[in-house]
Amino acid sequence: MTGVLMVYSSLFTRWAFIVKPQNLLLSACHASNVVAQCNQMRRAIEFKLANGEQEAVKDLGSKAAVFVAATGALILAGPSLQAAIVSANLGPVSSVAGAAAGCVC
């Protein structure tokens, strides 16, 4: 759950920062949660290592590395994927994919 909260808060930290009008307070709250969750992850890893669960920690590290690599690849491919979805004429899906981030207020 800690990993999920780290990803969730990271995404919404960025979203709250880029949306118009900017919501800096929400962005700061999510950024604070990322820091808190990183500390929780550190504590959990220290606990596992202290209890002789080195293999479990190594397995978690491998899974995290695969996740980070896959996420990085998707981020780098994002503009190309977005352009492909927009040009595919998928109706509302293409409209949403082509819309700029923002708030209609």
Biopython code that builds the backbone (N, CA, C, O; Angstrom):
import numpy as np
from Bio.PDB.StructureBuilder import StructureBuilder

atoms = [
    (1, "MET", "N", (0.821, -1.188, 0.000)),
    (1, "MET", "CA", (0.000, 0.000, 0.000)),
    (1, "MET", "C", (0.870, 1.258, 0.000)),
    (1, "MET", "O", (0.500, 2.275, -0.587)),
    (2, "THR", "N", (2.014, 1.183, 0.655)),
    (2, "THR", "CA", (2.901, 2.344, 0.708)),
    (2, "THR", "C", (3.367, 2.733, -0.691)),
    (2, "THR", "O", (3.398, 3.915, -1.037)),
    (3, "GLY", "N", (3.728, 1.734, -1.493)),
    (3, "GLY", "CA", (4.154, 2.015, -2.865)),
    (3, "GLY", "C", (3.057, 2.647, -3.699)),
    (3, "GLY", "O", (3.302, 3.566, -4.482)),
    (4, "VAL", "N", (1.842, 2.144, -3.523)),
    (4, "VAL", "CA", (0.694, 2.693, -4.257)),
    (4, "VAL", "C", (0.470, 4.151, -3.859)),
    (4, "VAL", "O", (0.232, 5.001, -4.717)),
    (5, "LEU", "N", (0.546, 4.437, -2.569)),
    (5, "LEU", "CA", (0.352, 5.816, -2.117)),
    (5, "LEU", "C", (1.463, 6.737, -2.613)),
    (5, "LEU", "O", (1.221, 7.915, -2.878)),
    (6, "MET", "N", (2.680, 6.207, -2.740)),
    (6, "MET", "CA", (3.774, 7.015, -3.267)),
    (6, "MET", "C", (3.503, 7.396, -4.729)),
    (6, "MET", "O", (3.697, 8.545, -5.127)),
    (7, "VAL", "N", (3.059, 6.427, -5.508)),
    (7, "VAL", "CA", (2.763, 6.696, -6.921)),
    (7, "VAL", "C", (1.572, 7.645, -7.040)),
    (7, "VAL", "O", (1.630, 8.624, -7.784)),
    (8, "TYR", "N", (0.496, 7.360, -6.312)),
    (8, "TYR", "CA", (-0.714, 8.183, -6.356)),
    (8, "TYR", "C", (-0.400, 9.635, -6.002)),
    (8, "TYR", "O", (-0.785, 10.556, -6.723)),
    (9, "SER", "N", (0.297, 9.827, -4.896)),
    (9, "SER", "CA", (0.598, 11.193, -4.462)),
    (9, "SER", "C", (1.558, 11.895, -5.415)),
    (9, "SER", "O", (1.462, 13.106, -5.611)),
    (10, "SER", "N", (2.480, 11.145, -6.008)),
    (10, "SER", "CA", (3.388, 11.747, -6.993)),
    (10, "SER", "C", (2.612, 12.256, -8.200)),
    (10, "SER", "O", (2.844, 13.367, -8.676)),
    (11, "LEU", "N", (1.687, 11.430, -8.694)),
    (11, "LEU", "CA", (0.886, 11.838, -9.847)),
    (11, "LEU", "C", (0.047, 13.074, -9.535)),
    (11, "LEU", "O", (-0.017, 14.006, -10.337)),
    (12, "PHE", "N", (-0.591, 13.079, -8.374)),
    (12, "PHE", "CA", (-1.463, 14.198, -8.056)),
    (12, "PHE", "C", (-0.700, 15.436, -7.606)),
    (12, "PHE", "O", (-1.235, 16.544, -7.666)),
    (13, "THR", "N", (0.540, 15.269, -7.158)),
    (13, "THR", "CA", (1.380, 16.444, -6.900)),
    (13, "THR", "C", (1.591, 17.193, -8.208)),
    (13, "THR", "O", (1.445, 18.413, -8.270)),
    (14, "ARG", "N", (1.934, 16.449, -9.244)),
    (14, "ARG", "CA", (2.164, 17.075, -10.549)),
    (14, "ARG", "C", (0.867, 17.636, -11.118)),
    (14, "ARG", "O", (0.851, 18.751, -11.640)),
    (15, "TRP", "N", (-0.221, 16.875, -11.024)),
    (15, "TRP", "CA", (-1.493, 17.339, -11.581)),
    (15, "TRP", "C", (-1.935, 18.646, -10.919)),
    (15, "TRP", "O", (-2.348, 19.578, -11.608)),
    (16, "ALA", "N", (-1.852, 18.719, -9.588)),
    (16, "ALA", "CA", (-2.278, 19.926, -8.878)),
    (16, "ALA", "C", (-1.393, 21.113, -9.243)),
    (16, "ALA", "O", (-1.826, 22.260, -9.132)),
    (17, "PHE", "N", (-0.172, 20.856, -9.672)),
    (17, "PHE", "CA", (0.742, 21.925, -10.047)),
    (17, "PHE", "C", (0.474, 22.420, -11.473)),
    (17, "PHE", "O", (0.594, 23.615, -11.741)),
    (18, "ILE", "N", (0.109, 21.502, -12.398)),
    (18, "ILE", "CA", (-0.046, 21.928, -13.795)),
    (18, "ILE", "C", (-1.455, 22.362, -14.159)),
    (18, "ILE", "O", (-1.646, 23.046, -15.164)),
    (19, "VAL", "N", (-2.449, 21.977, -13.359)),
    (19, "VAL", "CA", (-3.825, 22.349, -13.677)),
    (19, "VAL", "C", (-3.977, 23.864, -13.582)),
    (19, "VAL", "O", (-3.296, 24.509, -12.786)),
    (20, "LYS", "N", (-4.844, 24.415, -14.370)),
    (20, "LYS", "CA", (-5.110, 25.854, -14.330)),
    (20, "LYS", "C", (-6.490, 26.097, -13.757)),
    (20, "LYS", "O", (-7.447, 25.557, -14.311)),
    (21, "PRO", "N", (-6.670, 26.847, -12.720)),
    (21, "PRO", "CA", (-5.661, 27.538, -11.929)),
    (21, "PRO", "C", (-4.894, 26.549, -11.046)),
    (21, "PRO", "O", (-5.434, 25.534, -10.606)),
    (22, "GLN", "N", (-3.632, 26.870, -10.803)),
    (22, "GLN", "CA", (-2.782, 26.006, -9.993)),
    (22, "GLN", "C", (-3.339, 25.870, -8.583)),
    (22, "GLN", "O", (-3.869, 26.822, -8.008)),
    (23, "ASN", "N", (-3.208, 24.675, -8.046)),
    (23, "ASN", "CA", (-3.611, 24.441, -6.664)),
    (23, "ASN", "C", (-2.346, 24.059, -5.892)),
    (23, "ASN", "O", (-2.060, 22.880, -5.680)),
    (24, "LEU", "N", (-1.604, 25.076, -5.481)),
    (24, "LEU", "CA", (-0.315, 24.842, -4.838)),
    (24, "LEU", "C", (-0.451, 24.197, -3.468)),
    (24, "LEU", "O", (0.420, 23.428, -3.061)),
    (25, "LEU", "N", (-1.522, 24.494, -2.756)),
    (25, "LEU", "CA", (-1.719, 23.885, -1.447)),
    (25, "LEU", "C", (-1.936, 22.378, -1.590)),
    (25, "LEU", "O", (-1.354, 21.597, -0.838)),
    (26, "LEU", "N", (-2.761, 21.969, -2.541)),
    (26, "LEU", "CA", (-2.984, 20.541, -2.778)),
    (26, "LEU", "C", (-1.697, 19.867, -3.244)),
    (26, "LEU", "O", (-1.391, 18.748, -2.833)),
    (27, "SER", "N", (-0.949, 20.549, -4.100)),
    (27, "SER", "CA", (0.329, 20.007, -4.569)),
    (27, "SER", "C", (1.285, 19.793, -3.392)),
    (27, "SER", "O", (1.954, 18.764, -3.313)),
    (28, "ALA", "N", (1.346, 20.759, -2.486)),
    (28, "ALA", "CA", (2.223, 20.641, -1.311)),
    (28, "ALA", "C", (1.771, 19.511, -0.390)),
    (28, "ALA", "O", (2.603, 18.812, 0.186)),
    (29, "CYS", "N", (0.465, 19.328, -0.249)),
    (29, "CYS", "CA", (-0.041, 18.241, 0.596)),
    (29, "CYS", "C", (0.357, 16.880, 0.029)),
    (29, "CYS", "O", (0.786, 15.992, 0.766)),
    (30, "HIS", "N", (0.209, 16.726, -1.282)),
    (30, "HIS", "CA", (0.587, 15.456, -1.903)),
    (30, "HIS", "C", (2.099, 15.246, -1.847)),
    (30, "HIS", "O", (2.557, 14.123, -1.635)),
    (31, "ALA", "N", (2.881, 16.315, -2.035)),
    (31, "ALA", "CA", (4.336, 16.197, -1.940)),
    (31, "ALA", "C", (4.746, 15.779, -0.524)),
    (31, "ALA", "O", (5.663, 14.976, -0.355)),
    (32, "SER", "N", (4.072, 16.319, 0.484)),
    (32, "SER", "CA", (4.343, 15.927, 1.874)),
    (32, "SER", "C", (4.019, 14.459, 2.088)),
    (32, "SER", "O", (4.734, 13.757, 2.803)),
    (33, "ASN", "N", (2.937, 13.994, 1.465)),
    (33, "ASN", "CA", (2.576, 12.592, 1.597)),
    (33, "ASN", "C", (3.611, 11.683, 0.933)),
    (33, "ASN", "O", (3.882, 10.591, 1.433)),
    (34, "VAL", "N", (4.190, 12.120, -0.184)),
    (34, "VAL", "CA", (5.250, 11.337, -0.831)),
    (34, "VAL", "C", (6.421, 11.167, 0.132)),
    (34, "VAL", "O", (6.953, 10.067, 0.282)),
    (35, "VAL", "N", (6.820, 12.257, 0.781)),
    (35, "VAL", "CA", (7.928, 12.200, 1.734)),
    (35, "VAL", "C", (7.590, 11.263, 2.898)),
    (35, "VAL", "O", (8.423, 10.455, 3.308)),
    (36, "ALA", "N", (6.372, 11.373, 3.426)),
    (36, "ALA", "CA", (5.959, 10.515, 4.546)),
    (36, "ALA", "C", (5.931, 9.040, 4.137)),
    (36, "ALA", "O", (6.345, 8.175, 4.909)),
    (37, "GLN", "N", (5.449, 8.756, 2.939)),
    (37, "GLN", "CA", (5.387, 7.367, 2.481)),
    (37, "GLN", "C", (6.780, 6.803, 2.211)),
    (37, "GLN", "O", (7.030, 5.620, 2.442)),
    (38, "CYS", "N", (7.686, 7.651, 1.720)),
    (38, "CYS", "CA", (9.075, 7.199, 1.541)),
    (38, "CYS", "C", (9.689, 6.822, 2.893)),
    (38, "CYS", "O", (10.426, 5.840, 2.990)),
    (39, "ASN", "N", (9.385, 7.598, 3.925)),
    (39, "ASN", "CA", (9.881, 7.270, 5.260)),
    (39, "ASN", "C", (9.267, 5.959, 5.751)),
    (39, "ASN", "O", (9.962, 5.150, 6.366)),
    (40, "GLN", "N", (7.988, 5.738, 5.492)),
    (40, "GLN", "CA", (7.346, 4.485, 5.883)),
    (40, "GLN", "C", (7.997, 3.301, 5.172)),
    (40, "GLN", "O", (8.214, 2.248, 5.773)),
    (41, "MET", "N", (8.305, 3.482, 3.890)),
    (41, "MET", "CA", (8.959, 2.418, 3.129)),
    (41, "MET", "C", (10.341, 2.118, 3.717)),
    (41, "MET", "O", (10.733, 0.959, 3.851)),
    (42, "ARG", "N", (11.069, 3.180, 4.063)),
    (42, "ARG", "CA", (12.386, 2.998, 4.679)),
    (42, "ARG", "C", (12.281, 2.207, 5.971)),
    (42, "ARG", "O", (13.077, 1.302, 6.220)),
    (43, "ARG", "N", (11.297, 2.551, 6.793)),
    (43, "ARG", "CA", (11.113, 1.860, 8.070)),
    (43, "ARG", "C", (10.746, 0.389, 7.853)),
    (43, "ARG", "O", (11.229, -0.483, 8.575)),
    (44, "ALA", "N", (9.894, 0.112, 6.863)),
    (44, "ALA", "CA", (9.492, -1.270, 6.591)),
    (44, "ALA", "C", (10.686, -2.095, 6.114)),
    (44, "ALA", "O", (10.849, -3.248, 6.511)),
    (45, "ILE", "N", (11.519, -1.498, 5.259)),
    (45, "ILE", "CA", (12.694, -2.215, 4.771)),
    (45, "ILE", "C", (13.674, -2.477, 5.905)),
    (45, "ILE", "O", (14.225, -3.573, 6.006)),
    (46, "GLU", "N", (13.896, -1.485, 6.757)),
    (46, "GLU", "CA", (14.775, -1.679, 7.911)),
    (46, "GLU", "C", (14.251, -2.792, 8.814)),
    (46, "GLU", "O", (15.034, -3.599, 9.315)),
    (47, "PHE", "N", (12.945, -2.844, 9.025)),
    (47, "PHE", "CA", (12.337, -3.881, 9.856)),
    (47, "PHE", "C", (12.573, -5.265, 9.245)),
    (47, "PHE", "O", (12.960, -6.198, 9.948)),
    (48, "LYS", "N", (12.342, -5.392, 7.957)),
    (48, "LYS", "CA", (12.537, -6.680, 7.294)),
    (48, "LYS", "C", (14.004, -7.110, 7.356)),
    (48, "LYS", "O", (14.303, -8.277, 7.610)),
    (49, "LEU", "N", (14.909, -6.169, 7.125)),
    (49, "LEU", "CA", (16.327, -6.511, 7.185)),
    (49, "LEU", "C", (16.739, -6.924, 8.598)),
    (49, "LEU", "O", (17.537, -7.847, 8.762)),
    (50, "ALA", "N", (16.206, -6.255, 9.613)),
    (50, "ALA", "CA", (16.528, -6.589, 11.005)),
    (50, "ALA", "C", (15.995, -7.967, 11.382)),
    (50, "ALA", "O", (16.537, -8.618, 12.275)),
    (51, "ASN", "N", (14.935, -8.418, 10.707)),
    (51, "ASN", "CA", (14.341, -9.722, 11.003)),
    (51, "ASN", "C", (14.803, -10.813, 10.039)),
    (51, "ASN", "O", (14.186, -11.876, 9.960)),
    (52, "GLY", "N", (15.883, -10.553, 9.310)),
    (52, "GLY", "CA", (16.471, -11.577, 8.457)),
    (52, "GLY", "C", (15.709, -11.883, 7.182)),
    (52, "GLY", "O", (15.803, -12.991, 6.654)),
    (53, "GLU", "N", (14.967, -10.930, 6.688)),
    (53, "GLU", "CA", (14.196, -11.151, 5.458)),
    (53, "GLU", "C", (14.887, -10.485, 4.263)),
    (53, "GLU", "O", (14.249, -9.769, 3.491)),
    (54, "GLN", "N", (16.185, -10.724, 4.117)),
    (54, "GLN", "CA", (16.942, -10.105, 3.037)),
    (54, "GLN", "C", (16.413, -10.522, 1.660)),
    (54, "GLN", "O", (16.382, -9.713, 0.733)),
    (55, "GLU", "N", (16.001, -11.774, 1.532)),
    (55, "GLU", "CA", (15.498, -12.252, 0.241)),
    (55, "GLU", "C", (14.211, -11.531, -0.156)),
    (55, "GLU", "O", (14.013, -11.212, -1.329)),
    (56, "ALA", "N", (13.336, -11.274, 0.817)),
    (56, "ALA", "CA", (12.091, -10.548, 0.539)),
    (56, "ALA", "C", (12.395, -9.110, 0.116)),
    (56, "ALA", "O", (11.738, -8.576, -0.778)),
    (57, "VAL", "N", (13.378, -8.486, 0.749)),
    (57, "VAL", "CA", (13.761, -7.121, 0.397)),
    (57, "VAL", "C", (14.353, -7.090, -1.010)),
    (57, "VAL", "O", (14.066, -6.181, -1.789)),
    (58, "LYS", "N", (15.180, -8.085, -1.335)),
    (58, "LYS", "CA", (15.779, -8.159, -2.667)),
    (58, "LYS", "C", (14.687, -8.345, -3.728)),
    (58, "LYS", "O", (14.749, -7.741, -4.798)),
    (59, "ASP", "N", (13.685, -9.184, -3.428)),
    (59, "ASP", "CA", (12.577, -9.411, -4.355)),
    (59, "ASP", "C", (11.765, -8.130, -4.567)),
    (59, "ASP", "O", (11.394, -7.801, -5.694)),
    (60, "LEU", "N", (11.492, -7.409, -3.470)),
    (60, "LEU", "CA", (10.779, -6.139, -3.586)),
    (60, "LEU", "C", (11.581, -5.124, -4.410)),
    (60, "LEU", "O", (11.012, -4.375, -5.205)),
    (61, "GLY", "N", (12.882, -5.105, -4.218)),
    (61, "GLY", "CA", (13.738, -4.202, -4.981)),
    (61, "GLY", "C", (13.705, -4.508, -6.470)),
    (61, "GLY", "O", (13.688, -3.598, -7.299)),
    (62, "SER", "N", (13.697, -5.796, -6.806)),
    (62, "SER", "CA", (13.624, -6.193, -8.216)),
    (62, "SER", "C", (12.298, -5.770, -8.835)),
    (62, "SER", "O", (12.261, -5.246, -9.949)),
    (63, "LYS", "N", (11.211, -6.001, -8.106)),
    (63, "LYS", "CA", (9.887, -5.603, -8.602)),
    (63, "LYS", "C", (9.797, -4.086, -8.757)),
    (63, "LYS", "O", (9.221, -3.595, -9.728)),
    (64, "ALA", "N", (10.356, -3.349, -7.815)),
    (64, "ALA", "CA", (10.331, -1.886, -7.889)),
    (64, "ALA", "C", (11.138, -1.398, -9.093)),
    (64, "ALA", "O", (10.732, -0.449, -9.764)),
    (65, "ALA", "N", (12.269, -2.034, -9.370)),
    (65, "ALA", "CA", (13.092, -1.636, -10.517)),
    (65, "ALA", "C", (12.346, -1.857, -11.830)),
    (65, "ALA", "O", (12.414, -1.023, -12.733)),
    (66, "VAL", "N", (11.634, -2.981, -11.937)),
    (66, "VAL", "CA", (10.851, -3.254, -13.144)),
    (66, "VAL", "C", (9.743, -2.211, -13.286)),
    (66, "VAL", "O", (9.496, -1.711, -14.384)),
    (67, "PHE", "N", (9.081, -1.885, -12.186)),
    (67, "PHE", "CA", (8.009, -0.891, -12.218)),
    (67, "PHE", "C", (8.537, 0.472, -12.650)),
    (67, "PHE", "O", (7.927, 1.134, -13.490)),
    (68, "VAL", "N", (9.654, 0.891, -12.089)),
    (68, "VAL", "CA", (10.232, 2.195, -12.422)),
    (68, "VAL", "C", (10.647, 2.227, -13.896)),
    (68, "VAL", "O", (10.423, 3.228, -14.577)),
    (69, "ALA", "N", (11.245, 1.147, -14.391)),
    (69, "ALA", "CA", (11.656, 1.097, -15.797)),
    (69, "ALA", "C", (10.442, 1.161, -16.724)),
    (69, "ALA", "O", (10.457, 1.886, -17.719)),
    (70, "ALA", "N", (9.394, 0.407, -16.402)),
    (70, "ALA", "CA", (8.187, 0.408, -17.237)),
    (70, "ALA", "C", (7.506, 1.773, -17.205)),
    (70, "ALA", "O", (7.047, 2.264, -18.236)),
    (71, "THR", "N", (7.440, 2.377, -16.040)),
    (71, "THR", "CA", (6.834, 3.700, -15.916)),
    (71, "THR", "C", (7.636, 4.739, -16.694)),
    (71, "THR", "O", (7.058, 5.586, -17.375)),
    (72, "GLY", "N", (8.955, 4.679, -16.596)),
    (72, "GLY", "CA", (9.800, 5.599, -17.348)),
    (72, "GLY", "C", (9.606, 5.449, -18.851)),
    (72, "GLY", "O", (9.570, 6.440, -19.581)),
    (73, "ALA", "N", (9.482, 4.208, -19.309)),
    (73, "ALA", "CA", (9.254, 3.961, -20.738)),
    (73, "ALA", "C", (7.915, 4.544, -21.179)),
    (73, "ALA", "O", (7.817, 5.132, -22.256)),
    (74, "LEU", "N", (6.887, 4.381, -20.352)),
    (74, "LEU", "CA", (5.574, 4.939, -20.693)),
    (74, "LEU", "C", (5.606, 6.466, -20.705)),
    (74, "LEU", "O", (4.973, 7.094, -21.554)),
    (75, "ILE", "N", (6.330, 7.054, -19.780)),
    (75, "ILE", "CA", (6.434, 8.516, -19.746)),
    (75, "ILE", "C", (7.145, 9.024, -20.999)),
    (75, "ILE", "O", (6.723, 10.006, -21.608)),
    (76, "LEU", "N", (8.225, 8.345, -21.373)),
    (76, "LEU", "CA", (8.958, 8.763, -22.575)),
    (76, "LEU", "C", (8.123, 8.557, -23.837)),
    (76, "LEU", "O", (8.217, 9.343, -24.779)),
    (77, "ALA", "N", (7.311, 7.511, -23.859)),
    (77, "ALA", "CA", (6.475, 7.231, -25.027)),
    (77, "ALA", "C", (5.157, 8.006, -24.992)),
    (77, "ALA", "O", (4.391, 7.952, -25.955)),
    (78, "GLY", "N", (4.882, 8.719, -23.910)),
    (78, "GLY", "CA", (3.617, 9.420, -23.723)),
    (78, "GLY", "C", (3.190, 10.303, -24.876)),
    (78, "GLY", "O", (2.070, 10.160, -25.366)),
    (79, "PRO", "N", (4.046, 11.215, -25.330)),
    (79, "PRO", "CA", (3.624, 12.082, -26.433)),
    (79, "PRO", "C", (3.271, 11.300, -27.704)),
    (79, "PRO", "O", (2.313, 11.645, -28.396)),
    (80, "SER", "N", (4.030, 10.266, -28.010)),
    (80, "SER", "CA", (3.732, 9.452, -29.198)),
    (80, "SER", "C", (2.415, 8.697, -29.029)),
    (80, "SER", "O", (1.609, 8.621, -29.957)),
    (81, "LEU", "N", (2.204, 8.138, -27.826)),
    (81, "LEU", "CA", (0.948, 7.424, -27.560)),
    (81, "LEU", "C", (-0.243, 8.377, -27.636)),
    (81, "LEU", "O", (-1.289, 8.028, -28.183)),
    (82, "GLN", "N", (-0.080, 9.579, -27.088)),
    (82, "GLN", "CA", (-1.151, 10.560, -27.126)),
    (82, "GLN", "C", (-1.484, 10.941, -28.568)),
    (82, "GLN", "O", (-2.656, 11.016, -28.938)),
    (83, "ALA", "N", (-0.471, 11.177, -29.365)),
    (83, "ALA", "CA", (-0.699, 11.531, -30.769)),
    (83, "ALA", "C", (-1.398, 10.407, -31.516)),
    (83, "ALA", "O", (-2.268, 10.661, -32.349)),
    (84, "ALA", "N", (-1.022, 9.156, -31.220)),
    (84, "ALA", "CA", (-1.654, 8.009, -31.883)),
    (84, "ALA", "C", (-3.123, 7.895, -31.491)),
    (84, "ALA", "O", (-3.971, 7.604, -32.334)),
    (85, "ILE", "N", (-3.425, 8.122, -30.212)),
    (85, "ILE", "CA", (-4.818, 8.037, -29.755)),
    (85, "ILE", "C", (-5.647, 9.153, -30.372)),
    (85, "ILE", "O", (-6.779, 8.921, -30.795)),
    (86, "VAL", "N", (-5.101, 10.354, -30.428)),
    (86, "VAL", "CA", (-5.836, 11.489, -31.003)),
    (86, "VAL", "C", (-6.097, 11.253, -32.488)),
    (86, "VAL", "O", (-7.197, 11.520, -32.971)),
    (87, "SER", "N", (-5.102, 10.757, -33.212)),
    (87, "SER", "CA", (-5.264, 10.562, -34.657)),
    (87, "SER", "C", (-6.094, 9.329, -35.001)),
    (87, "SER", "O", (-6.467, 9.150, -36.161)),
    (88, "ALA", "N", (-6.393, 8.470, -34.018)),
    (88, "ALA", "CA", (-7.162, 7.247, -34.281)),
    (88, "ALA", "C", (-8.658, 7.519, -34.411)),
    (88, "ALA", "O", (-9.417, 6.620, -34.773)),
    (89, "ASN", "N", (-9.093, 8.746, -34.122)),
    (89, "ASN", "CA", (-10.508, 9.124, -34.210)),
    (89, "ASN", "C", (-11.399, 8.147, -33.440)),
    (89, "ASN", "O", (-12.271, 7.495, -34.014)),
    (90, "LEU", "N", (-11.165, 8.061, -32.152)),
    (90, "LEU", "CA", (-11.919, 7.166, -31.279)),
    (90, "LEU", "C", (-13.052, 7.891, -30.558)),
    (90, "LEU", "O", (-13.474, 7.471, -29.480)),
    (91, "GLY", "N", (-13.532, 8.948, -31.136)),
    (91, "GLY", "CA", (-14.642, 9.698, -30.552)),
    (91, "GLY", "C", (-14.232, 10.414, -29.283)),
    (91, "GLY", "O", (-13.254, 11.162, -29.273)),
    (92, "PRO", "N", (-14.997, 10.182, -28.186)),
    (92, "PRO", "CA", (-14.699, 10.887, -26.934)),
    (92, "PRO", "C", (-13.310, 10.574, -26.383)),
    (92, "PRO", "O", (-12.693, 11.423, -25.740)),
    (93, "VAL", "N", (-12.823, 9.378, -26.627)),
    (93, "VAL", "CA", (-11.489, 9.011, -26.125)),
    (93, "VAL", "C", (-10.429, 9.905, -26.778)),
    (93, "VAL", "O", (-9.542, 10.413, -26.091)),
    (94, "SER", "N", (-10.512, 10.098, -28.080)),
    (94, "SER", "CA", (-9.568, 10.962, -28.771)),
    (94, "SER", "C", (-9.713, 12.417, -28.348)),
    (94, "SER", "O", (-8.723, 13.142, -28.254)),
    (95, "SER", "N", (-10.950, 12.845, -28.091)),
    (95, "SER", "CA", (-11.179, 14.222, -27.632)),
    (95, "SER", "C", (-10.544, 14.469, -26.279)),
    (95, "SER", "O", (-9.907, 15.501, -26.067)),
    (96, "VAL", "N", (-10.712, 13.532, -25.367)),
    (96, "VAL", "CA", (-10.130, 13.670, -24.031)),
    (96, "VAL", "C", (-8.612, 13.613, -24.117)),
    (96, "VAL", "O", (-7.925, 14.383, -23.445)),
    (97, "ALA", "N", (-8.080, 12.707, -24.939)),
    (97, "ALA", "CA", (-6.629, 12.577, -25.066)),
    (97, "ALA", "C", (-6.008, 13.840, -25.636)),
    (97, "ALA", "O", (-4.869, 14.166, -25.304)),
    (98, "GLY", "N", (-6.729, 14.556, -26.486)),
    (98, "GLY", "CA", (-6.189, 15.763, -27.098)),
    (98, "GLY", "C", (-6.427, 17.029, -26.303)),
    (98, "GLY", "O", (-5.878, 18.079, -26.638)),
    (99, "ALA", "N", (-7.238, 16.952, -25.255)),
    (99, "ALA", "CA", (-7.562, 18.139, -24.474)),
    (99, "ALA", "C", (-6.376, 18.561, -23.611)),
    (99, "ALA", "O", (-5.618, 17.723, -23.123)),
    (100, "ALA", "N", (-6.229, 19.853, -23.434)),
    (100, "ALA", "CA", (-5.178, 20.381, -22.571)),
    (100, "ALA", "C", (-5.577, 20.184, -21.116)),
    (100, "ALA", "O", (-6.763, 20.177, -20.784)),
    (101, "ALA", "N", (-4.573, 20.022, -20.247)),
    (101, "ALA", "CA", (-4.848, 19.911, -18.826)),
    (101, "ALA", "C", (-5.393, 21.250, -18.331)),
    (101, "ALA", "O", (-4.863, 22.306, -18.677)),
    (102, "GLY", "N", (-6.414, 21.204, -17.551)),
    (102, "GLY", "CA", (-6.967, 22.456, -17.036)),
    (102, "GLY", "C", (-8.348, 22.272, -16.488)),
    (102, "GLY", "O", (-8.916, 21.180, -16.495)),
    (103, "CYS", "N", (-8.862, 23.357, -16.018)),
    (103, "CYS", "CA", (-10.177, 23.355, -15.398)),
    (103, "CYS", "C", (-11.070, 24.317, -16.156)),
    (103, "CYS", "O", (-10.675, 25.444, -16.453)),
    (104, "VAL", "N", (-12.265, 23.872, -16.465)),
    (104, "VAL", "CA", (-13.248, 24.748, -17.096)),
    (104, "VAL", "C", (-14.088, 25.337, -15.972)),
    (104, "VAL", "O", (-15.051, 24.732, -15.501)),
    (105, "CYS", "N", (-13.693, 26.535, -15.559)),
    (105, "CYS", "CA", (-14.366, 27.145, -14.406)),
    (105, "CYS", "C", (-15.211, 28.320, -14.828)),
    (105, "CYS", "O", (-15.849, 28.954, -13.987)),
]
sb = StructureBuilder()
sb.init_structure("model")
sb.init_model(0)
sb.init_chain("A")
sb.init_seg("    ")
for serial, (resi, resn, name, xyz) in enumerate(atoms, 1):
    if name == "N":
        sb.init_residue(resn, " ", resi, " ")
    sb.init_atom(name, np.array(xyz, "f"), 0.0, 1.0, " ", f" {name:<3s}", serial, name[0])
structure = sb.get_structure()
